[in-house]
Protein backbone atom coordinates (compact mmCIF):
# COMPACT_ATOMS: atom_id res chain seq x y z
CA UNK A 1 0.00 0.00 0.00
CA UNK A 2 1.20 3.51 -0.75
CA UNK A 3 0.67 6.73 1.18
CA UNK A 4 0.99 9.97 -0.78
CA UNK A 5 2.71 8.15 -3.63
CA UNK A 6 5.42 6.71 -1.37
CA UNK A 7 5.71 2.92 -1.13
CA UNK A 8 5.30 1.31 2.28
CA UNK A 9 8.74 -0.24 1.83
CA UNK A 10 10.27 3.23 1.43
CA UNK A 11 8.47 4.43 4.55
CA UNK A 12 9.71 1.40 6.48
CA UNK A 13 13.27 1.97 5.29
CA UNK A 14 13.10 5.63 6.27
CA UNK A 15 11.79 4.72 9.74
CA UNK A 16 14.86 2.53 10.17
CA UNK A 17 17.08 5.32 8.88
CA UNK A 18 15.63 7.79 11.40
CA UNK A 19 15.94 5.23 14.19
CA UNK A 20 19.64 4.68 13.46
CA UNK A 21 20.69 8.13 12.27
CA UNK A 22 22.62 10.09 14.94
CA UNK A 23 20.72 13.38 14.74
CA UNK A 24 22.68 16.20 16.33
CA UNK A 25 25.76 14.06 16.97
CA UNK A 26 29.37 14.84 16.17
CA UNK A 27 29.80 15.76 12.49
CA UNK A 28 32.14 12.84 11.83
CA UNK A 29 29.64 10.35 13.24
CA UNK A 30 26.78 11.93 11.26
CA UNK A 31 28.80 11.62 8.05
CA UNK A 32 29.90 8.04 8.68
CA UNK A 33 26.51 6.75 9.82
CA UNK A 34 24.55 8.67 7.19
CA UNK A 35 26.87 7.43 4.46
CA UNK A 36 26.61 3.84 5.68
CA UNK A 37 22.81 3.92 5.78
CA UNK A 38 22.66 5.43 2.29
CA UNK A 39 25.24 2.96 0.98
CA UNK A 40 23.00 0.11 2.21
CA UNK A 41 20.26 1.42 -0.06
CA UNK A 42 22.66 1.65 -3.01
CA UNK A 43 23.68 -1.96 -2.40
CA UNK A 44 20.05 -3.03 -2.20
CA UNK A 45 19.42 -1.40 -5.60
CA UNK A 46 22.19 -3.62 -6.94
CA UNK A 47 20.90 -6.78 -5.24
CA UNK A 48 17.42 -6.27 -6.61
CA UNK A 49 18.61 -5.75 -10.16
CA UNK A 50 21.11 -8.58 -10.69
CA UNK A 51 20.48 -12.31 -10.86
CA UNK A 52 23.01 -13.04 -8.12
CA UNK A 53 24.83 -10.54 -5.93
CA UNK A 54 27.11 -13.18 -4.37
CA UNK A 55 29.89 -12.83 -6.96
CA UNK A 56 29.75 -9.05 -6.52
CA UNK A 57 30.06 -9.36 -2.74
CA UNK A 58 33.18 -11.44 -3.29
CA UNK A 59 34.67 -8.58 -5.33
CA UNK A 60 34.33 -6.30 -2.29
CA UNK A 61 33.53 -3.27 -4.41
CA UNK A 62 34.16 0.12 -2.91
CA UNK A 63 31.30 2.54 -2.54
CA UNK A 64 32.31 4.54 -5.62
CA UNK A 65 32.10 1.37 -7.74
CA UNK A 66 28.79 0.39 -6.09
CA UNK A 67 27.31 3.79 -6.96
CA UNK A 68 28.47 3.49 -10.57
CA UNK A 69 27.12 -0.04 -10.84
CA UNK A 70 23.74 0.85 -9.32
CA UNK A 71 23.53 3.84 -11.64
CA UNK A 72 24.20 1.63 -14.65
CA UNK A 73 21.36 -0.67 -13.59
CA UNK A 74 18.57 1.83 -12.95
CA UNK A 75 19.57 5.33 -13.98
CA UNK A 76 17.66 7.55 -16.29
CA UNK A 77 18.78 10.95 -17.53
CA UNK A 78 16.41 12.85 -15.25
CA UNK A 79 18.07 11.35 -12.15
CA UNK A 80 21.64 12.35 -12.98
CA UNK A 81 21.85 14.54 -9.85
CA UNK A 82 21.11 11.59 -7.55
CA UNK A 83 24.25 9.77 -8.60
CA UNK A 84 26.29 12.97 -8.54
CA UNK A 85 25.29 13.66 -4.94
CA UNK A 86 25.89 10.07 -3.89
CA UNK A 87 29.45 10.44 -5.24
CA UNK A 88 29.91 13.76 -3.49
CA UNK A 89 28.78 12.28 -0.18
CA UNK A 90 31.20 9.41 -0.73
CA UNK A 91 34.00 11.94 -1.30
CA UNK A 92 33.08 13.70 1.96
CA UNK A 93 33.13 10.37 3.79
CA UNK A 94 36.49 9.52 2.24
CA UNK A 95 37.96 12.79 3.53
CA UNK A 96 37.31 11.74 7.12
CA UNK A 97 37.90 8.03 6.66
CA UNK A 98 41.32 8.39 5.08
CA UNK A 99 42.73 11.48 6.78
CA UNK A 100 43.47 12.08 10.45
CA UNK A 101 43.02 15.82 9.92
CA UNK A 102 40.95 16.26 6.77
CA UNK A 103 41.36 19.54 4.93
CA UNK A 104 38.50 21.23 3.17
CA UNK A 105 35.84 19.16 4.91
CA UNK A 106 33.65 22.08 5.95
CA UNK A 107 33.93 23.58 2.49
CA UNK A 108 32.91 20.27 0.90
CA UNK A 109 29.91 19.98 3.21
CA UNK A 110 28.88 23.60 2.61
CA UNK A 111 29.16 23.10 -1.15
CA UNK A 112 27.14 19.86 -0.92
CA UNK A 113 24.38 21.59 1.07
CA UNK A 114 24.32 24.69 -1.14
CA UNK A 115 24.11 22.64 -4.34
CA UNK A 116 21.70 19.97 -3.06
CA UNK A 117 18.20 20.32 -4.56
CA UNK A 118 16.28 20.48 -1.28
CA UNK A 119 14.41 23.32 0.40
CA UNK A 120 15.97 25.06 3.36
CA UNK A 121 14.98 23.14 6.45
CA UNK A 122 17.11 24.97 8.99
CA UNK A 123 19.39 27.97 9.33
CA UNK A 124 21.75 25.73 11.28
CA UNK A 125 24.28 24.33 8.77
CA UNK A 126 24.61 21.01 10.65
CA UNK A 127 20.82 20.49 10.64
CA UNK A 128 20.58 21.44 6.99
CA UNK A 129 23.31 18.91 6.13
CA UNK A 130 21.40 16.22 8.05
CA UNK A 131 18.24 17.16 6.18
CA UNK A 132 20.12 16.73 2.88
CA UNK A 133 21.24 13.27 4.03
CA UNK A 134 17.65 12.36 4.94
CA UNK A 135 16.52 13.51 1.53
CA UNK A 136 19.34 11.69 -0.27
CA UNK A 137 18.44 8.49 1.58
CA UNK A 138 14.82 8.78 0.45
CA UNK A 139 15.87 9.60 -3.10
CA UNK A 140 17.90 6.42 -3.51
CA UNK A 141 15.36 4.39 -1.49
CA UNK A 142 12.79 5.12 -4.21
CA UNK A 143 14.72 2.63 -6.36
CA UNK A 144 14.43 -0.14 -3.76
CA UNK A 145 11.42 -2.38 -4.22
CA UNK A 146 11.31 -4.23 -0.91
CA UNK A 147 12.86 -3.66 2.50
CA UNK A 148 15.63 -5.85 3.83
CA UNK A 149 15.13 -8.09 6.85
CA UNK A 150 16.92 -5.44 8.94
CA UNK A 151 14.31 -2.86 7.91
CA UNK A 152 11.47 -5.24 8.73
CA UNK A 153 12.96 -6.06 12.15
CA UNK A 154 13.46 -2.41 13.17
CA UNK A 155 10.00 -1.49 11.91
CA UNK A 156 8.42 -4.31 13.96
CA UNK A 157 10.36 -3.19 17.07
CA UNK A 158 9.24 0.45 16.66
CA UNK A 159 5.62 -0.49 15.98
CA UNK A 160 5.42 -2.91 18.93
C-alpha positions in Angstrom: 0.0 0.0 0.0 1.2 3.5 -0.8 0.7 6.7 1.2 1.0 10.0 -0.8 2.7 8.1 -3.6 5.4 6.7 -1.4 5.7 2.9 -1.1 5.3 1.3 2.3 8.7 -0.2 1.8 10.3 3.2 1.4 8.5 4.4 4.6 9.7 1.4 6.5 13.3 2.0 5.3 13.1 5.6 6.3 11.8 4.7 9.7 14.9 2.5 10.2 17.1 5.3 8.9 15.6 7.8 11.4 15.9 5.2 14.2 19.6 4.7 13.5 20.7 8.1 12.3 22.6 10.1 14.9 20.7 13.4 14.7 22.7 16.2 16.3 25.8 14.1 17.0 29.4 14.8 16.2 29.8 15.8 12.5 32.1 12.8 11.8 29.6 10.3 13.2 26.8 11.9 11.3 28.8 11.6 8.0 29.9 8.0 8.7 26.5 6.7 9.8 24.5 8.7 7.2 26.9 7.4 4.5 26.6 3.8 5.7 22.8 3.9 5.8 22.7 5.4 2.3 25.2 3.0 1.0 23.0 0.1 2.2 20.3 1.4 -0.1 22.7 1.7 -3.0 23.7 -2.0 -2.4 20.0 -3.0 -2.2 19.4 -1.4 -5.6 22.2 -3.6 -6.9 20.9 -6.8 -5.2 17.4 -6.3 -6.6 18.6 -5.7 -10.2 21.1 -8.6 -10.7 20.5 -12.3 -10.9 23.0 -13.0 -8.1 24.8 -10.5 -5.9 27.1 -13.2 -4.4 29.9 -12.8 -7.0 29.8 -9.0 -6.5 30.1 -9.4 -2.7 33.2 -11.4 -3.3 34.7 -8.6 -5.3 34.3 -6.3 -2.3 33.5 -3.3 -4.4 34.2 0.1 -2.9 31.3 2.5 -2.5 32.3 4.5 -5.6 32.1 1.4 -7.7 28.8 0.4 -6.1 27.3 3.8 -7.0 28.5 3.5 -10.6 27.1 0.0 -10.8 23.7 0.9 -9.3 23.5 3.8 -11.6 24.2 1.6 -14.6 21.4 -0.7 -13.6 18.6 1.8 -12.9 19.6 5.3 -14.0 17.7 7.5 -16.3 18.8 10.9 -17.5 16.4 12.8 -15.2 18.1 11.4 -12.1 21.6 12.4 -13.0 21.8 14.5 -9.9 21.1 11.6 -7.5 24.3 9.8 -8.6 26.3 13.0 -8.5 25.3 13.7 -4.9 25.9 10.1 -3.9 29.4 10.4 -5.2 29.9 13.8 -3.5 28.8 12.3 -0.2 31.2 9.4 -0.7 34.0 11.9 -1.3 33.1 13.7 2.0 33.1 10.4 3.8 36.5 9.5 2.2 38.0 12.8 3.5 37.3 11.7 7.1 37.9 8.0 6.7 41.3 8.4 5.1 42.7 11.5 6.8 43.5 12.1 10.4 43.0 15.8 9.9 40.9 16.3 6.8 41.4 19.5 4.9 38.5 21.2 3.2 35.8 19.2 4.9 33.7 22.1 6.0 33.9 23.6 2.5 32.9 20.3 0.9 29.9 20.0 3.2 28.9 23.6 2.6 29.2 23.1 -1.2 27.1 19.9 -0.9 24.4 21.6 1.1 24.3 24.7 -1.1 24.1 22.6 -4.3 21.7 20.0 -3.1 18.2 20.3 -4.6 16.3 20.5 -1.3 14.4 23.3 0.4 16.0 25.1 3.4 15.0 23.1 6.4 17.1 25.0 9.0 19.4 28.0 9.3 21.7 25.7 11.3 24.3 24.3 8.8 24.6 21.0 10.7 20.8 20.5 10.6 20.6 21.4 7.0 23.3 18.9 6.1 21.4 16.2 8.1 18.2 17.2 6.2 20.1 16.7 2.9 21.2 13.3 4.0 17.7 12.4 4.9 16.5 13.5 1.5 19.3 11.7 -0.3 18.4 8.5 1.6 14.8 8.8 0.4 15.9 9.6 -3.1 17.9 6.4 -3.5 15.4 4.4 -1.5 12.8 5.1 -4.2 14.7 2.6 -6.4 14.4 -0.1 -3.8 11.4 -2.4 -4.2 11.3 -4.2 -0.9 12.9 -3.7 2.5 15.6 -5.8 3.8 15.1 -8.1 6.9 16.9 -5.4 8.9 14.3 -2.9 7.9 11.5 -5.2 8.7 13.0 -6.1 12.2 13.5 -2.4 13.2 10.0 -1.5 11.9 8.4 -4.3 14.0 10.4 -3.2 17.1 9.2 0.4 16.7 5.6 -0.5 16.0 5.4 -2.9 18.9 
